[in-house]
Amino acid sequence: MSDDTPDETYSDAAFMLAPVEGDEMVSMISDNGEVSIRAITATGLVAGAANMQATSPVASAALGRTMICALMLAAGKKTAEMYGEVGQESVQIDVRGDGPLKQAFATADGLAEVRGYVAQPFVDLPPNSVGKLDVAGAVGKGIITVVRNNPMWKQPYSGITQIVSGEIAVDMAHYLTESEQTPSALGAGVLVDVKDETVIASGGWLVQMLPGATDETITQVEKNIGGLEGSPTDLIRSGKSARDICDILSQGLRDAEIYPAEFIKPRFACKCSMEKVYRTVALIPQNEMEEVLEEHGKIEVKCEFCKRKYALSGKELADAYKAVGAKDK
């Protein structure tokens, strides 16, 4: 019999039921159609994810930055339908380095639903040279893979770049410019109270130059970015909303507001289910799973994203292989 009773860790997942109050993402296009501007406040979302996954301060920062970047890259993606099945275009970011964190992963869609995890959530490092969380040290050197997927596409689009800083936001701006040929500036931050390890502020912004952008527009964008008073978390702690940040970044570019701003509430949304557990388990040879079952009395699977635990008995193990059309041993 499956264990559908939430355990103590899963009980922390109540914040996934609805967007956290105060979290918001705003998207804008300049009047001349040459600049895309997005900003997000996601303190509640990142705090909930960090609490649910019991991440250390530096792991919380890496997780939050990766999810924020995924949300901003996925903003505006549309629903697609094929063979009567409705699906969302999604963006997946996979940061893999040689640092102790090993991996930071996030996937988001146009509904502003995101989920993510880090491979080593308990990493603990001393502050960096300027006294801040050493995200770069936790990530290390390696690669970033970004996968864009749409149900209507024959196959996903995948791009890979080297990690250039380990701070994630800088790396994502580098990816967008080098791999997707879209000049971009990006800020993403997570402020954590190192004493009680709670997330105090989290958010970010993304500015992208669209095809045909003139030197005049680029100069105005650079001026606006220079006008930001501090990091994303500085802006949020000073009381700035996502709309406020967008307004700063769009000064001189949206006087007529030809294109209306778009508002959406981001939330952490896990997609785990017993059906997906069945598919995962059935990838392993059945005889190996039966040996585990005989030794432990059940097979337990934990979701990387929400930490929910699923337990499979002998009958359910058989059902798992039957459901995916697996062959006998």
C-alpha positions as CSV (number, residue, x, y, z in Angstrom):
1,M,0.0,0.0,0.0
2,S,1.4,3.4,-0.9
3,D,2.2,5.8,1.9
4,D,0.2,8.9,1.1
5,T,0.4,10.3,4.6
6,P,2.6,13.4,4.6
7,D,5.7,13.0,6.7
8,E,7.1,15.8,8.8
9,T,9.2,17.2,6.0
10,Y,6.3,17.2,3.5
11,S,4.1,19.1,5.9
12,D,6.4,22.1,5.2
13,A,5.1,22.0,1.7
14,A,1.8,23.9,2.4
15,F,3.2,27.0,0.9
16,M,3.0,25.3,-2.5
17,L,-0.8,25.4,-2.4
18,A,-0.9,29.1,-3.6
19,P,1.5,31.9,-4.4
20,V,3.0,33.5,-1.3
21,E,1.6,37.0,-0.6
22,G,4.1,39.7,-1.8
23,D,5.7,37.5,-4.5
24,E,5.2,38.9,-8.0
25,M,6.8,39.0,-11.5
26,V,6.3,41.8,-13.9
27,S,7.2,41.8,-17.6
28,M,7.4,44.9,-19.9
29,I,8.4,45.7,-23.5
30,S,9.7,49.1,-24.4
31,D,7.6,51.3,-26.6
32,N,9.9,50.8,-29.6
33,G,9.9,47.0,-29.1
34,E,13.6,46.9,-28.7
35,V,13.9,45.9,-25.0
36,S,12.4,43.2,-22.8
37,I,12.3,44.0,-19.1
38,R,11.4,41.6,-16.2
39,A,11.6,41.8,-12.5
40,I,10.6,39.4,-9.7
41,T,10.1,39.5,-6.0
42,A,10.1,35.9,-4.6
43,T,11.0,36.1,-1.0
44,G,8.2,33.8,0.1
45,L,8.7,31.3,-2.6
46,V,12.4,30.9,-1.9
47,A,12.0,30.9,1.8
48,G,9.4,28.1,1.6
49,A,11.6,26.0,-0.7
50,A,14.7,26.5,1.5
51,N,12.7,25.6,4.6
52,M,11.2,22.5,2.9
53,Q,14.5,21.3,1.7
54,A,16.4,22.3,4.9
55,T,19.2,24.0,2.9
56,S,22.2,25.7,4.4
57,P,22.5,29.5,3.8
58,V,24.8,29.1,0.8
59,A,22.7,26.3,-0.6
60,S,19.5,28.4,-0.2
61,A,21.2,31.3,-2.1
62,A,22.2,29.0,-5.0
63,L,18.8,27.3,-5.1
64,G,16.9,30.6,-5.0
65,R,19.1,32.3,-7.7
66,T,18.6,29.3,-10.0
67,M,14.8,29.3,-9.5
68,I,14.6,33.1,-10.0
69,C,16.6,32.8,-13.3
70,A,14.4,30.0,-14.5
71,L,11.2,32.0,-13.7
72,M,12.4,35.1,-15.6
73,L,13.6,33.1,-18.6
74,A,10.2,31.2,-18.8
75,A,8.1,34.4,-18.4
76,G,5.6,34.8,-21.3
77,K,5.9,31.2,-22.5
78,K,2.6,30.0,-23.9
79,T,0.4,27.0,-23.5
80,A,0.7,24.5,-26.4
81,E,-1.6,21.7,-27.4
82,M,-0.9,18.5,-29.4
83,Y,-3.1,15.5,-29.9
84,G,-5.6,16.9,-27.4
85,E,-2.9,17.1,-24.7
86,V,-2.3,20.6,-23.3
87,G,1.2,21.4,-22.0
88,Q,3.3,24.4,-21.0
89,E,6.5,25.5,-22.7
90,S,9.2,25.2,-20.0
91,V,12.7,26.3,-19.3
92,Q,15.1,24.1,-17.4
93,I,18.4,25.3,-15.9
94,D,21.0,22.8,-14.7
95,V,24.2,24.2,-13.0
96,R,26.8,21.5,-12.5
97,G,30.2,22.4,-11.0
98,D,33.1,20.8,-9.2
99,G,32.4,22.7,-6.0
100,P,30.8,21.0,-2.9
101,L,27.3,21.9,-4.0
102,K,27.6,19.7,-7.0
103,Q,24.4,20.8,-8.7
104,A,21.7,23.4,-8.7
105,F,18.6,22.6,-10.8
106,A,15.4,24.5,-11.6
107,T,12.6,24.2,-14.1
108,A,9.8,26.8,-14.7
109,D,7.0,27.5,-17.2
110,G,4.9,30.4,-18.5
111,L,2.5,30.0,-15.6
112,A,5.3,31.1,-13.3
113,E,5.4,27.7,-11.7
114,V,8.8,26.6,-10.6
115,R,10.6,23.8,-8.8
116,G,14.2,23.2,-8.0
117,Y,16.7,21.5,-5.8
118,V,20.5,21.4,-5.0
119,A,22.4,18.1,-4.9
120,Q,24.2,18.8,-1.6
121,P,21.8,21.0,0.5
122,F,23.9,21.0,3.7
123,V,27.0,22.6,2.2
124,D,28.6,25.0,4.7
125,L,31.3,27.4,3.6
126,P,32.9,30.5,5.3
127,P,32.0,33.9,3.8
128,N,33.8,35.0,0.7
129,S,36.4,37.8,0.5
130,V,33.7,40.5,0.8
131,G,31.9,38.9,3.7
132,K,29.0,37.4,1.6
133,L,27.7,33.9,1.1
134,D,30.3,32.1,-1.1
135,V,27.9,30.8,-3.8
136,A,30.8,30.8,-6.4
137,G,32.9,28.7,-4.1
138,A,30.0,26.3,-3.5
139,V,29.3,26.0,-7.3
140,G,32.9,25.9,-8.5
141,K,33.8,25.5,-12.2
142,G,31.8,23.5,-14.7
143,I,28.9,24.0,-17.1
144,I,25.4,25.4,-17.3
145,T,22.8,23.6,-19.5
146,V,19.6,25.3,-20.4
147,V,16.8,23.3,-22.0
148,R,13.8,25.0,-23.6
149,N,10.9,22.6,-24.3
150,N,7.5,23.0,-26.0
151,P,5.0,20.2,-26.6
152,M,4.7,21.3,-30.2
153,W,8.5,21.0,-30.9
154,K,10.0,17.7,-32.3
155,Q,12.7,18.0,-29.7
156,P,13.8,20.4,-27.0
157,Y,16.3,23.2,-27.6
158,S,19.4,22.8,-25.5
159,G,22.3,25.2,-25.0
160,I,25.5,24.8,-22.9
161,T,28.1,27.3,-21.7
162,Q,30.9,27.3,-19.2
163,I,30.4,28.6,-15.7
164,V,32.3,31.9,-15.8
165,S,31.8,33.1,-12.2
166,G,29.8,30.6,-10.2
167,E,27.5,33.4,-9.0
168,I,24.7,32.0,-11.3
169,A,23.2,35.4,-12.3
170,V,26.4,36.4,-14.1
171,D,26.6,32.9,-15.6
172,M,23.1,33.1,-16.9
173,A,23.7,36.5,-18.5
174,H,26.7,35.0,-20.2
175,Y,24.7,32.1,-21.4
176,L,22.0,34.2,-22.9
177,T,24.5,36.4,-24.7
178,E,26.8,33.7,-25.9
179,S,24.5,30.7,-26.5
180,E,21.2,32.4,-27.4
181,Q,22.7,35.5,-29.0
182,T,20.6,37.8,-26.9
183,P,22.6,40.5,-25.2
184,S,21.3,40.5,-21.6
185,A,21.9,41.9,-18.2
186,L,20.6,40.0,-15.2
187,G,20.6,40.3,-11.5
188,A,19.4,37.6,-9.0
189,G,19.9,37.6,-5.3
190,V,18.9,35.8,-2.1
191,L,19.7,37.3,1.3
192,V,19.8,34.8,4.2
193,D,20.1,35.5,7.9
194,V,23.1,33.3,8.7
195,K,22.0,33.1,12.4
196,D,18.7,31.4,12.0
197,E,19.2,30.5,8.3
198,T,16.0,32.1,7.1
199,V,15.6,33.8,3.8
200,I,15.1,37.6,4.3
201,A,14.8,38.8,0.7
202,S,14.9,37.2,-2.7
203,G,14.3,38.5,-6.2
204,G,15.9,39.6,-9.5
205,W,15.6,41.4,-12.8
206,L,16.4,40.7,-16.4
207,V,16.9,43.1,-19.3
208,Q,17.3,41.8,-22.8
209,M,18.0,43.6,-26.0
210,L,15.7,42.5,-28.8
211,P,16.6,42.3,-32.5
212,G,17.1,45.8,-34.1
213,A,18.0,47.6,-30.9
214,T,19.6,50.9,-31.6
215,D,22.7,52.4,-29.9
216,E,20.4,55.1,-28.4
217,T,18.2,52.4,-26.8
218,I,21.3,50.5,-25.5
219,T,22.7,53.7,-24.0
220,Q,19.4,54.4,-22.2
221,V,19.3,50.8,-20.9
222,E,22.8,51.1,-19.5
223,K,21.9,54.3,-17.8
224,N,18.9,52.7,-16.2
225,I,20.8,49.7,-15.0
226,G,23.4,52.1,-13.5
227,G,20.5,53.8,-11.7
228,L,19.6,50.8,-9.6
229,E,20.4,51.5,-6.0
230,G,22.0,48.2,-5.0
231,S,21.5,44.5,-5.5
232,P,18.1,42.9,-6.1
233,T,17.8,42.1,-2.3
234,D,18.8,45.7,-1.4
235,L,16.0,47.0,-3.6
236,I,13.5,44.6,-2.1
237,R,14.5,45.4,1.5
238,S,14.1,49.1,0.7
239,G,10.5,48.4,-0.2
240,K,10.7,48.2,-4.0
241,S,8.2,46.0,-5.7
242,A,8.8,44.1,-8.9
243,R,6.8,46.9,-10.7
244,D,9.0,49.6,-9.1
245,I,12.2,47.8,-10.3
246,C,10.7,47.5,-13.8
247,D,9.9,51.2,-13.8
248,I,13.5,52.1,-13.0
249,L,14.8,49.8,-15.7
250,S,12.3,51.2,-18.3
251,Q,12.8,54.9,-17.7
252,G,12.8,56.8,-21.0
253,L,11.7,53.6,-22.8
254,R,7.9,53.3,-22.0
255,D,6.6,56.9,-21.8
256,A,3.6,55.9,-24.0
257,E,3.2,52.4,-22.5
258,I,2.2,51.1,-25.9
259,Y,2.5,47.5,-24.6
260,P,0.8,46.9,-21.3
261,A,2.8,45.4,-18.4
262,E,2.1,41.8,-17.5
263,F,1.7,40.7,-13.9
264,I,1.9,37.1,-12.6
265,K,2.3,35.4,-9.2
266,P,5.1,32.9,-9.1
267,R,4.8,29.8,-7.0
268,F,6.7,26.6,-6.2
269,A,4.8,23.7,-7.8
270,C,6.0,20.1,-7.6
271,K,4.7,17.7,-10.2
272,C,5.6,14.4,-8.4
273,S,3.0,11.6,-8.3
274,M,2.8,7.9,-7.8
275,E,2.5,7.5,-11.6
276,K,5.9,9.1,-12.0
277,V,7.3,7.0,-9.2
278,Y,6.2,3.9,-11.1
279,R,8.0,5.1,-14.3
280,T,11.2,5.8,-12.4
281,V,11.2,2.5,-10.5
282,A,10.6,0.6,-13.7
283,L,13.8,1.9,-15.2
284,I,15.7,-0.4,-12.8
285,P,15.8,-4.1,-13.5
286,Q,12.9,-5.8,-11.7
287,N,15.0,-8.5,-10.1
288,E,17.1,-5.8,-8.5
289,M,14.1,-4.0,-7.1
290,E,12.7,-7.3,-5.7
291,E,16.0,-7.9,-3.9
292,V,15.7,-4.5,-2.3
293,L,12.0,-5.2,-1.4
294,E,12.9,-8.5,0.2
295,E,15.7,-6.9,2.3
296,H,13.8,-3.9,3.5
297,G,10.2,-4.8,3.3
298,K,9.3,-1.9,1.1
299,I,10.8,0.4,-1.5
300,E,10.9,4.1,-0.6
301,V,11.3,6.9,-3.1
302,K,11.8,10.5,-2.2
303,C,11.0,13.5,-4.5
304,E,14.0,15.7,-4.9
305,F,11.9,18.8,-5.1
306,C,9.3,18.6,-2.3
307,K,10.9,15.8,-0.3
308,R,7.7,13.8,-0.3
309,K,8.2,10.1,0.4
310,Y,6.5,7.3,-1.5
311,A,6.6,3.7,-0.4
312,L,5.9,0.7,-2.6
313,S,4.8,-2.7,-1.5
314,G,5.3,-5.9,-3.5
315,K,2.0,-5.5,-5.3
316,E,2.7,-1.9,-6.2
317,L,6.2,-2.9,-7.5
318,A,4.5,-5.4,-9.8
319,D,2.0,-2.7,-10.8
320,A,4.9,-0.3,-11.6
321,Y,6.4,-2.7,-14.2
322,K,3.1,-3.6,-15.6
323,A,2.0,0.0,-16.0
324,V,5.0,0.8,-18.2
325,G,4.8,-2.4,-20.2
326,A,8.1,-3.8,-18.7
327,K,9.1,-7.3,-19.4
328,D,9.6,-10.0,-16.8
329,K,13.0,-10.4,-15.4
